[in-house]
Amino acid sequence: MAKRALLLSFLGPVTVLPAVVLGVLAGVVAHAEDEALPPRTQWRASSSSGAQPTMEPAFAIDGDASTKWGGAFSPGHWLQVDLSRTAAIGGALIHWDSAFAAAYLILSSEDGQHWQTAYETTDSQGGMDYVFFPAAHARYLRLASAPRTSDWGVSVFEFEPLAVSESPRITGLEKGDDPAALWSAQATGKIVETGPVPGTRELHVTLPRALPVSGLEVFWGSARRGARLEGRRASGKWERLAEDPVPLGDSSYLAAREARSVGELRLTVRAAPGRAPAIRRLRLLSPTQAMTTMKRYEIVASRAHRELFPSSLHSEQVLLDGRGRAGGASEERARRIRRPGGIQGCAARTAPVA
């Protein structure tokens, strides 16, 4: 009897081992499924307002840039994608028609009832928006109007959610913060990786999914002396995309004149003495946001002596009084409205595409 008990005690762990292995494998499979979104054929789209038969919500997720959804976008309206199951979402590609929203939100939900804000912006330039945010575990993704907006309607060629595994990866920042939060201005990150030249710091952005990019727009959180952006081709060769040698203003629009297909971006920053350059927000620039002559003029107008340039070059509109004079009353003088379809938006839509 004792020998039998000893034998069972020896075989016991062996008999449960297959169950353990199966559990581990199931977890690996579930994780692999979670990394990838369901196929597009399983997606379903809906919107808060009725649409014409030629502009139904389904046209925004069909992968065809010649079809589009159009609908109301005043406060409370939205376009929604149901992925058919929960997945880890890290962003979205939004291809706007000429009617686009400068201010909008991306909301996520697991059950379609309770929503969280994954991303929010007030300065979209239209065209193609590359939107990224910290991982959201969700089944539903919603493109929603801002709570306070003057928009009454928009149209969208494509609204495509992205898996976390397809989102850019940022390295070179101080430990402790989620680098993905920089895309949505939810955190400020300091660049701590030193560059090959003394006094420089480097930030790397790896692109797991091949996206044609024009460059990066960097919103600074501290002083710096200059910045240069390079892209690495599939051949491994680095090439310069743009440079901002003058440390003026609180942002750098580092864009090439044409979009490039690169696998990695390298931002080299000349740091101020004794201070690590900090970034409070990043924006990956799409082909429609390439550098143009008008865009370069806008950048100059927004920096030194900006008061000498027309307000339209700041993408702002000054309210007029009853006599047609700019800023008649004092309270009106202080209120300047960002124009969604201003010169900046037009420049973005006419930028060259690679």
N, C-alpha and C positions, 0 to 999 in steps of 0.2 A: 504493500500500500504506500509506504514511504517512497519507494522507488518510482511508483506511478505519479505521485504528487510532484516529485522532483522533475520527472519528465515533462509534466504539464506546465510546470513553472518555467521550464526551459523553452518549450514551444510556444508559450503564451505570447511573448512579444513578437514572435515570428508570424503568428496568425493575424495580429492586428496591423502588421507592417503594410500590407497592401492597402488597407483603408487609409493609413496615413499618407502613403504615396499618392493615392487617388485624390485625397483632399488637397495636397500641395499642387498637383497638376491642375485640378479644377480652379484653384486660386490663380495659377499662372494664366490659364485660358481666359478667365474672367478679366484679369488685368489687361491682357492683350486686346480683348474686345472693347474694354473701356478706353483704351488708347485711341482706337479708331472709331470714327463716327459710322453709324449705319449707312448703307448705300443710299445714294440719292433717290433711288426708286421707292424707298420706304418713307421718304419725307412727305409731309403734308403742310400746306400753307393756308393761312386764313388771314382776314383783316377785319378791323372794327367797322368798316363802312362798306357799302355795296360798291361793286365795280362793274364797268362795262365788260361785255363778253370778251372783248379784245384785250382787256387789261386785268384779267383775273389774278388773284394772288399766286396761283400755281406757276404763272409765267416768271415770277421772281426767283424760282428755285429750279428751273428746267435746264440750266446750264447753257442757254441760248441767249447771247447778248443782243439778238435782234428782236426779242420779245420783252415785254415789261409789264410790271404792275403799276397801277396808278390809283390813288385814293386820297381821302381826307387825311390831313395831318395837323389839324388844329388840336388844342389840348384835349387829351383823352383818347386820341386815335393811335393806331398801331398796325404793323404788319408782323405776322408771327409764323415761325417754323416749328413744327412738331417733328422731332427726329425719329419718333416711334419707340425710343427707349432712352433711358438716362445714359449720358456719356460725359466725359471730361472735356469741356469746351474752353478754348483759350483765345478765341477771337472770332472775327467775321470779316468777309470781304463785301463791301457795299459798292456796287457800280450804279451811280446815280445817273438819271437822265438830266436834261437841262434844268428841270424843276427839282432842286435839292433843298435839304434843310441844313442850315448852318448849325443849329442847335438840335440835338436829339439825345436819346438814351438807348442803351442796350440793356434789356432786362432778362433775367434768367429765372427758371422755375422748374421744379421736379414734378409738380402735380398740376400745373396750369392754374392754380388758385393763389398761391403765395409766391410773391415776386421779390427779387433782389436786384439792385442796380449793379451791373457788372462794369458799365462804362458810361461816361457822360462827357459831352463836349459842347462847346458853344462857338467853335471856330472852324467847322468843317469847310473845306474849299470845294466840295463837290467833286465831280469826276469819279475817280476810283479812290475810295477810302480803305486803307489797310488798318483795321481796328484790332488791338490786342489788349488783354486784361488778365489778371490773376485767374487761375483755374476755377471754373464754375462747374459744379456737378449738376447737370440739368438735362431735362428732356425737351424743354421748350425754350426758344430764344426769340425775343421780341424786339423789333425796331420801333421805338415809341417816340412820340412827339414830346417836346419839352413842356413842363407844366405851364409856362408862360411863353407863348410864341405868337407871332403874327402870321405864321404860315397857315395856309388854308388847304394846300394840297401838294403832294410830291409824286414823282414817278421813279421807279427803280428797275433797272435792267436785271440785276442779280443781287440777292442777299444770301450769302453762303457762310454758314457757320464753319469754324475751323477747330479741329481737335487740338488739344494741348500739345501733342507730339508734332504738330505742324507749325506751331508758333515759334517765333524767333527766340533764341536763348542768349542772354546777356551775361558776359563775364568781365571781371576786372573791377567790380564794385566791392565796397566794404561789406564784410559778412554781417548777417543778422536781418537784412531786409529782403523781401521778395523782389528780385529784379523785374519781374513782370509788372509790378505795380508802377514802374516808371512810365509805361505806355498810357496809363490812365491818370497820371498825376496824383497817385495815392501815397507817394512816399518820395523822399529826396535821398539820392544815393551819391556817395563820394567815390570818385575814381581813385583806387589805391594801387593798381598795377602800374609799375614804372615802365617807361618806354626806353628804347635803346639810347636815346639822346638825353643827357642829364637835364633835369628840370621838366621832363615830359611825363605824362601819364597816358595809359591806353585803355580803351574800352572796346570789347569785341562783341559783335552781334552775329550769331550764326543763324543761317536760314535753312532749316530742315526741308522746307518746301520751296521749290524753285519759283520765286516770284520776281518779275522784272521790277527793279527799283531805280529811282532817280537819286536817292540819297537819304539823309536824315535831317530832320529839324530838331534842334536841341534847345530846350528852354533851361537856362542856367540857374543854379541856386547859389552860386558864389562867384567870386572874381576869377578870371582866367586871362591869359595873354594872347591866345590865338588857338585855332582849331583846324585840323585837316582831316578829311575823310577819304579813305581808300576802300576799294572793293577787290575781292579776290575771285578771279575767274576759275572755271573748272580746271584749267591748266595749272593752277596754283600760283599764277603770276598776279602780283598786286598792281593796281593802277589807281592813280589819283582821280577822284570824282569831283571834289570841290575843296575850297579852303576859305577860311574866314580869318585873315591875319590881324584884323583890327578888333580889339576887345571893347566894342561899343554895343550898347543895347543889352537886353536880357535874353536874347535868343540868337541862334545862328542857323541860317537856312542853307544847309550844305547839300546842294543839288547840282547834278550834272545837267547838261543841255539835252541829253537823251538818256533814256532808261537803259540799264545794263542788267544782264543775267549774271548774278554773282552768288556765291555760296556763303560769303562772309563779308562783313564790313568792319573796318578798323578805324576808330576815332582816336586821333592823337591830339592831346591837349597840352599846350604850354602852360604850366601852372604858375600862379602868383607865388612869390616867395613865402615859404612857410605855411602854405594853405593848399589842401587837396581840392581840386576842382569838383564841384558838386552839380548834379543834374536833378532838376525837379520834374522834368517830363521829356519824353522822346516821342517823335512821330516818324514812322517809316514812310517815306515819300514814294508814291506810285508813279507810273509813267505820265499820268495827267498832271502831276505836280512837279515836273521838271523845271529847270531854270530857264526863264525867258527874259528878253530885254525889259519888258514891263515889270516882271517880278524883281529884277535887279534894281530898277528905279524905285520900286516900292520900298525895298530894303534900305536904300540910301535915304529915302524920305522919312523913314521911321526912326532914324538914328540922330546924328548931330544936326542941330538947327532944323528940327522937324517942323517948326512953326513957319518956316519959309516955303513949305510945300503945300499944295492943295490938300484939303481934308480928304478928298476922294482917294488919294494915294495911301491913306491910312485905313482904307476900307471902312470909313465912317461917313455919316451924313449929318451935317449940321442943320438943325431945324431953323426955319425962317420965320420972321415975324410977319405981321400983316402987310408991311411995305416991301417984303421981299429981301429984307436985310438978314444976314446970317446972325443967329443968336440974339434976337431982339431983347427978350426978357432975361433976367439973370438966371432964373431957374431953367429956362430953355437953353441958355448958353452952356449950362453944366451938363445937359442931357445930350449925349451923342449916341446915335443908334448905329450899331454894326449892321452893315447891309449884306444879307446872304448872297445877293447877286451882284455885288459891287465889282470894282475893277479887279480885285484879288480873285474873286470867283471866276471872272471871265478869263483872266490870264491862265488860271489852272485848266480851264476847259479847252483852251487853244494850245496848250503845251504839246510839243512833239511827242509822238509815241514811237518806241523802238520797234 
